[in-house]
Amino acid sequence: NNNGDFAVIISDQRMPEMKGTEFLSKTVPQFPNTIRIILTGFTDVEDLVDAINSGQVYKYITKPWDPKELKEVVSQATKTYSLLRQRTDELSRAQVQASLLKALVDIPCNATTLGECLKQLAVVFGESLHANQCRLQMVTDGTLFDDYGCYNAPGIPEQPLAGDPLVKDAIATQSIKLFVHSSARTDYSEYYLDGAIGTHLAIPLISKESPFALLSLQWAKDFWLESDDISILHLLSNQLALSLACLELP
């Protein structure tokens, strides 16, 4: 899929350097949702039972296998993976949403300056959404203002927003703008030619029918956002706008 995950891994039980059950167990940390199937022509009952009971193997098929049966098993395994992935994504979104909503209440209440508040909010959004950079910057009369807070992942240099056409359009149209480097060529492609930014999401924060701040999230690689992700970010941006609009900090 777009996240580099695998729906199904099929392994023979008897291999030169390690058993199939051992190999599949090594894939669990990196691909926890992947469905694992063992092919075996031997009676490795103890290993297979342990692997199945520990949740590392979904099913084993004895050799010689029936091609029709194998196809049906793989089809069912793929459906199981899709369901697991959907539920995992839903849970992850709910946890991120709850964490960010809590931060949107706590940080403005405890911050002593506007700069401190913007910085802490940028860090929370950036870390929660695994962004390489998150920048929360105030806007005045349709132009980026000096006050901002920024989060950068380790080793990632700060990327100013001035001159970024995506940011300019987001402010001008008062709507969310998204750029993904590998998608079809857009009006923004030339600006991002160096490839340093794979994905950029610009969200204007609106108060009294006018943008007064902008939330920028950048990823070095292509970061595919589902429609549910955009919906949640839209909800969070509305709450963020409300929190910032009520601030009275120096």
N, C-alpha and C positions, 0 to 999 in steps of 0.2 A: 504494500500500500504506500501512500505518500509519506508515511512516517518511517519507511525502511523496515517495517516489521514483516514477519512471515505468518501466513495463516496456518500452514501445516508443514511439519517436518517429518519425513519418513526415513527410518534408518534400519539397516540390517542389524541383527543382534550380534552375529559373529563377524568381527572385523579384525584386521591384523594387529592394530595397536591398542584397541580398547573395545569393550562391549558396547553394543548400541545403547543399552540403558545408561551406561556411564556417560556416553557422548551426549545423549538427550538431557541428562541432568545438568550438564555444563551449559546448556542453552537457556535454562530457566531464568537465571538472573537478568540476562539481556532481553529475552523474549518471554515474559511471564504469561502472556495470553495465548501464545502459540500452541496449537494442538499437535501432540506427538504420537506417532504410530511406529510400532516395531514390527519388522518382518523376521520371522524365525522358523527354522526348520528343525530346531533342536528342542530339547525338553529342559530349558533353563527356567524351570518353574519358580524357584525361589527368587531369582533376580527379577522376573517379570511381575510376580505378585507384589514384591516390595516397591517396584517402580509404579505400578498401578495404584497401590494403596497410598503412596506419597503424592499422588496427583501429577507425577511427571510423565506418565504415559496414558494416553486416552484409550488406546486399544492395541491389541497385538493380533497379527494375522500369520497363520502358519503357511509355510511353503511346502509344495508349490501352491501359489495362490490362484484364485479364480479372478481373472481380469474384471469381470462384471462386479464381483463382490468388492474388490479393491476400489473400483470406481465409485461404488455406492458409499463405502466407508469414507473415502476422501471427500465426497460431496457433503455427507452429514457432518464431517469434521469441520469443513469450511463454514457451514451454517452455524455450528456451535461457536466457532471462533468469532464470527460476525456478531453474534449475540453477546458474547463475553466482552468484546471490544466496545460495543455500544453501551453496555452497562458500566464498564470501567470509565469510559469517556464521560458519561452522564454524572457519575460519582465525582470524578475529578473536577468537572466544571462546577458542580455544586459546592465542593470544598473550596475552590479558588474564589467563587463568588462570595461565599460566607466570610472568608478571610479578608477579602478586599472591602466588603461592606463594613466589617468591624473596624478596619484601619481608617476608613473614611469618616467614622465617628470619633475614634480615639485620637488620631493624629491632630486634626484641627483644634480639638479641645485642649491638648497638652502642649502644642507648639507655642513658642514665645515670640517668634518672628515669622513673617511671610516666607522668607527664604528658607528657614528651617522646615516649615510646613511643606513647601514645594519639594524640597530635597527628600524628605522622609516619604512623601507620597510617591515620588518617582521611583525610589528604591523598592517600595512595596509592590508597585505595579510591575516594574522591570523584573524583579526576582520571581514573582508569582507567575508571570507569563513567559518566563525563560527568554526574555529579550536580551539582545546584546547592548542595546541602549534604550533608555526611556527618558524622555525629556518633557517636563511639565513647565510651560512658559506662559506668562501673562501676555495678553494682547490689548492694545489700546488703539482705537480708531482704525481697526483693520490691520494693524502692524504689530509685529512681535516686539514686546517690551523687554527691558533689561532684566527684570525679575524672573528667575527660573530656578528649577531644581533638576538635577540630572543624575541618572544611574548609568554606570557603564560596567559591563562584565569584565572580569580580569583580562588584561591585555588588549582591550578594545579602546582606541582613542575616542575622545569626545567629538561628536559630529554636530556642529552648529546647524541651526535650521534656516538661518537667513539665506535667501536665494533658492531654497528648495521649492520647486514649482508645485509639488504635491501639497505642501503646507500652505502655500499661497492660495491654491484652489479651495482647500478645505475651509480656510477662513472666509474667502470671498463668497462661496456658495453655502456656507454654514452647514456642511454635510460631511460625513465620513468619507475619506478617500483612501484607497488601497493600491499599492504597487507591488507586484510580484515579478521578479526579474525574468523568470523563465516563461511567463505567460506571453500572449500575443503583444506585439509592439504597440506602445501607447505614446501619448504626448510626453510622458515622463521618461521614456526609455533613454533618450540622449543624455539626460542629466545623470543617470545612474550607469553610464557606460563602463565605468571602471570596475563595476561588479562588487564594490566594497559593501554595498547594501543589497541583500537578496530580497528582502521584504520590508516595506514601510507602510505603517498604518497611522494616519493622521486624523485625530478626532477633535473637532472644535467644541469648546464648552460654551454653552449659550446661556445668557442671562438678560432678561428684558429685551428679547428678540435681537440680541447682538452678541457676537463672539467676544469673550473677555479673557479666554485662556485657550491653550491648545495642548493636547496630550499626544505625544509622538512616541510610537513604539517601532523599533527597528531590529531586524534580525539579519545576521550576516549571510544566512542561507535562505533558500525559499522556505517559507513557513506558511503552510496551507491552512487557512482559517475557514472552518465550517460556518454555515449560516447561523448555527446555534451560538458559536463563539462571538460572531459579530453582534448578535442580539443581546448577549450578556454584556459585552463591552459597551453597547449603546445604553443599556440600563445603568451600568456602573458609571458611565460618563455623565449621565443625568444627575446621579447622586453626588458625583464629584463636583459638578458645577454648582449644585445646591450648597454643598459644604464650603466651597471656596467663596461663593457669593455672600455668605453670611459672616465671613471672617472680618475681624477688625483688629488686624495685627500690623505692627510697624514694619 
